[in-house]
Structures are given as C-alpha cells and as structure tokens.
C-alpha cells in the first residue's frame, strides 16, 4: 500500500538536507514570536492581546510575502533545474517590485490611521490605543523584511536554504536583545512597553536587510544582475502573473481569512482573555508546525526541480511520498501537543504568560483542537504549498485553499461566535471544518496527476 515510500536512503537524505535549514529558519522566526509573546505578556493580558490585534495587518503582509516567495519559487525552482539564471533575476526583480509596493502601502495605512484600523479589528476600548501605538511603528519594519524575504526565498528555491537560517537567526537574536532593552527600559533606555517591542522589531528588520544586501554583493554562487531585475521583460511578466499571481492572491485572501477569525474573537464577550489565549496558542502551534512547513517548502523545491530537469515520470510518487511524510509528522507532533495542553502547560507554561484561569482554559481548548487535527492540516499544507504549487497547478491549489475557508469556515465561525453567541468552542468548530474538505479534495487532485506542469515552457502543451 505504501510501496511508493521505498525511495532509498539518498532521497530521504536529500529531503533532510534541504528541509533542515528551512526548519531552523522557521524555528528562528517562530521562537522570535514566542519571545515577543513572553516579554509583552509580562506586561499583562491587555498588552498581549493588543499586540495580537496590531499584528493582524502584519500577519497579512507576511502572508503576502510568503505568497510572493511561493509563487516565485514555482518559476525559480524550475528555471534552476534548467540552469537559467537570467530568468531567475527577472523573477526576483518582479517579486521585489510587488513586495516593496504592498508593504509600503500597509505601513502607510498603519502609520497615518492606526486608531481607525485597530478599531475595525477589535471592539475593545482598552486594547485599541495600545494596539495603535504598536502598529504605527511596526508597519515600516516589513518594508525591509519583504525585500529580504524575496531574496531569501529565491535562494531557498535554488537549493540554498541555509541563507535564510543565518539571516533570521541574527534577526531573532537582535530582536530578543532589543526587546529586553526597550520594553523594560534596560541599559539606560526608557521603559517603552508595547512601543518598545515595535521599535525592537523595526531595528532587527533593518539589520537583516543589511545582512542580505551584504551577502548579495559578495555571493558568487548566484550573481544578481540589476539590469535584468529592473527590466524583466514581457514574457516573464506574463509568466509571473500567470503562475505567481494566483499564489499571491491565495496567500493574501488566506491571510485575510485567517485574520477574520481573530476579528470575530475581538468582537466577542471576554475578548481580552480570548485574544490573549489565541496569542499563546498560536505561538505554540507555529512552533509545532515548523517541520511541516519545512517539508512543504522542500517539496516545492524538489517537485519543481524534477519537472524543470525533465524527470516527469517520478514526480507523482515523490509528491505522494512527501504528502504522506507530512501527514505522519503532523500525527507524531499533534498527539503529544494535546497531552501537554492538558497535563503540562497549565502548571508550567501559562503562569509565565500571566494568563488568567479563564484564558488558560481557553488556551487548552484551542491547543486540543490544533493538536487533534494537525495530521490533516499537515497533509493539506504539504499538498497545496509543496506538491500542487511546485507542480505548477497554482490555480487549483488556490481554489482548494480558499473556497472551504471563505464559504464554510468563516461563515460558520461568525455565525457561532457573533450571531448565536455560542462561545469560543463553537468558533473553533467552525474554524477547523475546512481541514476535512481540503484533505478530501486535495487527495483527489493528487491522485489525478493533472497537477504536473512545466511552467518554464514558452507555451503550455
């Protein structure tokens, strides 16, 4: 039944070689979020919930950048398989244009209209002013982060994921240190609270941008060609719009959709406790899924490389193998997460974040949902982000990712939480309903084999 998993040691060593640096990169980013949560949480539940609200537009920016990375990698990984570095430069240039423009737009809105924006995201007079303080500053950090992300994502698609690990490890260390300085007022700095957390994020993003520029100017493995980046050409623009555009749209709408869940929570009774619980549960979830997203990123690289190099015959079984690997990773990680949520975290973790008893109970409930269904989510993540996108089937991937969320999960969550007022348990029932649909439809698409496409050809077959 699982004979396709017998691919030999060399295959799995290659997967591990590509995935490990991505795991470390994702771990750096996730630990940074956890450290931020811990340090801001030391100020109390209200600042913790406020930062979660302020990070809703930031989360959308991050998803757009991830969409640009993923969409660009659809092209870059296949061009890399063909050895076409000129086209890679053109794709990177397009990604930088779009990322810079979108992040600048978001930063401007967050700077000039922070109170109005935060007021739309939460109906809580205590949280909105705190969230606005954070938002005004932190938005500009993602102008630098978006450009760094495009460059790092391109190198990941070119089988050089170590770069991201180095860049984001430095950023994590700097952000942690600067949080300690500015949040609590150490080394002679004023104690700035949530504003200090925002300043720390901004300065660390500037640092990672400087590191990226320094590497780009000295790297010999891949030479940047500014003339090609600023003038990508009509053919590459058309390919970018065709294959990267749907991925960017996918991640943007997915990010907006995921943020809608937080908006629902922010308008419920007891929103401070609910949002504080979601801030902690979300960080634990991110920490426990770094391996899953690393497998998804690795899958996109391998699938794209194999198709670009003309080895289409082995692509289906590689996709099935890595989807299965993702499923079992989710199973192995998810079940211990549920056990820890009930037996370990209430006494050892929640006190560090100064959670009230009500917020602690909500966190346990959220983590139970997350851990119990992590295997299903892991399968659909690897399948959509890795297999379908890596294979060039970006439009179908977008449909599978968005329709269940927007047509099923979001309406159910809003109905249960805001109309019927059934409470946060039923909001989570609505949220996770999409996993079952994505798993079923994604499996059908995988088995069809119709997702295998060479996107580097001048015309489709």
N, C-alpha and C positions, 0 to 999 in steps of 0.2 A: 504493500500500500504506500509506503514511504520510500520506495526504492530510489526516487529522484534525489533523496538526501545523500546518497552514496556518491559524492563528487570528489573524493580523495582529499588527502591532507593538504595538498598545495592550494586548493581552492579556499579552504577554511582559513589557512594561514594568510592568504591574500586578503580575505574579508577582515580578519583581525588586524592586519597591518594598516588597512585603510580606516577601519572603524575606531581603533584605539585612540588616535589623535582627535577624532571627532568627539568621542566620549569625553576626553579630557577638556576639550574646548567647551562643550556643552556643560560639563561639570563646573568649569570656572564661572560661566555665566550664571548657572543656577545657584551655586554657592554664594555668588555676589548678591543675588536676590534674597537668599536666606539670611545673609549677614545684614543686609539692609533691613529686612523684616525684624531681625533680632534687635538691632540697635534702635530703630524707630519704635519698636514695641516696648522698649524700656521706658519710653516717654508716656505710655499708656495706651488704652484701647482706641481712643478717639484719634490720636495721631496715626496709629497703624491703619485704621480704617480710612483716614483721609488720604494717606499716600496710595492706598489701593485705588481709591476713586480717581486721584490725579493721574495714576498710571494707566487708566483706561485708554485715553488717546495715545499714550506712549506705546501701549501694547499693540494698538492698531498700526502705528508706524513700524514697529518691529516685525509685525506680520507682513506688511507690505515689502519691507526689505527682504524678509525671508522668501516672499514670493518672487522678488526680483532675482535673488540668488538661485532659487529652484528653477525658475523659468530660464534664466541664463544658462544654468548647468545642463538643461536639456540640449541646448545647442553646443555649449563649450565642451562637454564630455565627448560628444560625437566628433566635433572638429579636432579634439585632442587625439582621438583614435585615428583620425586621418592625417595628423601632423600639420594641420592648417592653423598656424599661429596668427596669421594676419586676420583671419576671420574672428579669432578669439579676441584680439584687440578691439575690433569693431563692436563686438557684442558687449565687452566691458565698458566701452565708451557710452553706448546706449543705456546700459544699466546705471552708470554714474549720472547721466543727464536726468533720468527719471527719478532716481533715488534722491538726488540733491533737490530737485524741484518740489517733490512731495514733502520731504522733511522740512524744508524751508516754509512751506505753506502751513503745516501743522504748528511749527514753532511760533510763527507769527500770530496765529489764532490764540495759542496758549498764552502768549505774552500780552497781547492787547485786550483779550476778552476772557481772562481766567475765571472770574467770578461767574459770568454768564454761562460759560461752558461747564463749570463744575456744578452749577445749579441745575443744569439739564440732566446731569448724571446721578445726582443724589438729592433726595428731598429731606435734608437734614441740616438745620441751621448751624449746628456745632461743627460739622465736617467741612462744609463748603469753604469757609475762609481759610482753614488750614490747607485744604487741597489746592486752593488758588495760589497760595504762597509757593508751594512746591512746583506747581505747573508752570508758572511764569519763567522759572529758571531752567527746569529740566528739559523743556522742549528743545532748546538750542543744542543740547548735547547730542541729539540724534541727527543733526546735520553732519557732524563729524562721524558718528557711528555708522550712518547709512553708507557713506563713501568707503569707509574701512570695510564694512560688511560686503560690499560688491567685490572689492579686490580679494578679500579673504575667500569669499565664496567661489570666485573664479579659480583660485589656486586649489581649492578643495576638489573642484571638478576636474582639475588637471593632475589628480592623484598626489597633491601636496597638502594634506590636511594639517600638517604639523605647524604651518604658519599661524593658523587661527589659534592653536593652543598657546603658542608663545605670546601672541598679541593680547589675547584676552586674559591670560594668566597675569601679565603685567598690569592690565587694566583692573583686574579684580584686586590685586594687592594694593594698588594705588587708591582705589575706591574705599577699601576697608580702612586703610590708614587715615584717609581724609575724612571719612565718616566719624572716626574717633576724634579727630581734631575739631571738626566744625559742628557736629551735632551736640557734643558735650562740652565744648569750649576748652580743649587742651592745648598745651604749648603756647599759651598766651592768646589764643584766638577766642572770640566771643562765642558763647553757647547759643547756637542759632536754631536748634531743634530741626523741624522738618525742612526749613530753608537750608540748613547745613547739609542735610542729606542730598538736596538738589545740587548744591554747589560742588559737593564731592563727586557726584555723577558727571557733571559737566567737565570738571578738570580731568577726570580719568578718561573720558571720551576724547578729549583733546590729546592726551598722552598717547592713546592707542592710534590715533590718526597720525601723529608724528612718527611713531614706530613703523606704521605701514608705509608712509612716504619714504622713510629711510631705507626700508627693505626694497621697495620698488626701484629705487635709484641704483641699488647695488646688486640686485639679483641677476644672475646670468642664465639661470635655467629657463626663464621666460622674460623676454625683453618687451617692455612697454613701448609702443610706437604711438606717440601723441598725434601724429598726423592722421593715422588710421582711426584713432579713438574719436577725434572731433569731426571726422567726415566718414561715417560708417558706410555710406552708400545705400542706394535704393533697395538692392536685393536683400541686404542684411536687415534693413529696417522692416521690410515685408516679412522676413522670417521671424524677426524678433516679435513683431505684432502678432503673428500667427501662432507661434509656439510659446513665447514668454508672456504675451498679453493675457491669455486665459489663466495662467498660473498667478500672475499679479492680481487679476480680478478675483480669482479663487481665494487667495490669502487675505485680500482686503475685505471681501464680504464675509469670509470666515472669521476674521478678527472683529469686524463689526458685530457679527452674530454672537460670538463668544462674549463680547462686551455687553450685549443686551442682557445676558444672564445677570451680570453684575448690576446693571441698571435696574432690573427687576428687584434684585436684593436690596438695592439702595432706596427703593420706594416702599419696602415692606415695613411692617411694625417690628421694632427691635433691630433696625438696620445696622446700628453700630456693632452689636455683637455678631450679627450675621457676616458683615463685611470683614471684621477682624478675623473671624473663623475662616472665611474664604481666603484671606491673605496668607494665613499659615498653611491651610490645606493645599492651596495652590502651589506654594513653595515645596512642600513635601512631594506633591505629585510631580512637579518638574524635576526634582532630584531623583525620583524613582523611574523617570522615563528617559533619562539621558542616553541609556543604552539603546532604547527603542528608536529614538530619533537618529542615533548614530548608524544603526542598521539601515534605516530608511535612506539617509544620505549616502551611505556606502552602496546601497542597492542601485540608486540612481546613477552613480559613477560607473559601476560595473555594467549595468544594462546598457547605458549609453556608449560605453567603450566597445562593448561586444558588437553592437549594431553598427557603430561607426567603422569598425575594423572589418565588417562584412561577415561576422560569425553569427548569423541569424539563427542557425539550427539549434544552438544551445541556449538561446535566450529564454524560451518558455520555462525550461526546467530550472534555470538559475532563478527566475522570478518566483517560481513556486517554492524553491528551497528557502529563499530569503524571507518570503512571507511566513512560511512555517516557523522559521527561526524566530521571527518577531513574535509570533503567537506564543511560543513556548517561553520566551523571555518575559513576556507580559504575565504569563501564568506563574512563573518562578518568583517574580518580583511582587506581584499583586497579592498573593495569599499571605506572605509574611507582613505586608503592609497592613492588612486587615487585623492580623493578630496584634501588631504593635499599636494600632489605633485604640484597641480595647485594653491591652494589658500593660503597655509600656509608656506611651505618650502622656496619658493623664497625670501620672506622677512625676515623670522625668522631663517632659518637653514643655507642656503647657505652662507650668509655673515660670519658665524662663521668659515667656512672652506676655506674662501678666494677664492671662486670659481669665475672664470671669467664669464661674461654673457653667452658666448658660452658653457662653461662647465655646467652652471646652466640649460640652455635649454636642454642639452643632459641628465642631471640627471632627469629632469622632464619627458622626453620621456621614459627613462628606467623604472622609477617607475610606469608610466602609464601601460606599458606592464606587469610589475610584478604584480601589484595590480589587473588588469583586469582578469588575468588568474590564480590567486592564488588558487581559489577553485579547478580547475582541477589539479594543481600541488599538492595541499594538499591531494586530493583523491589518486593520484598515489603514493605519498610518503608513506602514511599510508598503502596502499595496498601492495606495494613492500617491504618496510622495516619492516612493522609490521606483516601483515597477511601472505603473501607468505613465507617470511623468518621464521617467528615464527612457521608456519605450517610445515616447513621442505622442502618446494618446492623451494630450493635455485637456482636450475639451470634455472627453468622457470623465476624466478624473475630476474636473470641475463640477460637472453635473452630479456625480456620486457624492462629492464632498458637501455641496451646498444645499441641494434640494431637501434631503432629510432634515437638515438643521433649520432652514428657514420655513419649511412647510409643515414640519411636525414638532420639533423640539422647542423652538422659540414660542410658537403659539400655545403649546401645552404649558410651558413654564409660566408664561404671562397669565394664562387662564387660572392656573392653580394658585399662583402667588398673589396676583393683584385683583382678580375678579372674584374668585371663590374664597380667597384668603385662607387656604388650607395649610399654609406654613411651608417652611423651607424643605422639609422632607419631600413633599409632593413637587416642589420646584425641581428638585434633583431627579425625581422620577421622570419628569418631562425632559430634563436635560440629557439624560443617558439613553432615551428612547431611540435616538438617531444611530447609536452604535450597531444595533441589530439590523437596521436597514442597510447601512453601509457595508457591513460584513457580508450580508447575503448578496447584494447587487455586485459588490466588488469581486466576490468569489466567482460569480457567473462571468463577469468580464474577463477575469484572469484566465479561466478555463477556455474561453473562446479563442484566445491567441490573436485577436484582431487589434491588439494594442501595440504590436511590434511594427514600428515605422522608422525609416531612415529619414530624419529631418534635414540632413545636410545636402540632399539631392536638390538640384535646381527645380525640379518639378516632381510632384507626387506620382507614384506608379498608378 
